[in-house]
């Protein structure tokens, strides 16, 4: 309940679940679901590094759950630098529209594979990204941006 109350400072919270291990102990992380996406974005901006029960909290978008669908808006991004993070990829593509999610693919050992995906809420923004960012450099590498045929 403390978590839900704390996160409510950014907007109406539908759910706040603290993740726990098999023995019932907290894993030190939680998933908070807001009624409106803009409230979740506000929480990321405003509640970052605030303290809850004497401990600083880190707030980010949950990338573990499957995408919310919307079909036809996911792009494949190839030739990424091995140093590129999902956040840097998402931030780079924001210039073309509202990005729902970005992922940088990793091997089981955690090493990056040099490609990723970016999902836009709107098809026109995804088209804009292909037109504007295909062949453009990010972190010293020329990006290959095209429709992700495995998703669409």
Buried (B, 14 or more C-beta within 10 A) or exposed (E): EEBBEBBBEBBEBEEBEBEEEEEEEEEEEBEBBBEEBEBBBBBBEEBEEBEBEEEEBEBEBEEEEEBEEEEEBBBBBBBBBEEBBBEBBBEBBBEBBEBBBBBBEEEEEEEBEBBBBBBBBBBEBBBBBEEEBBEEEBBEBEBBBEBBEEBB
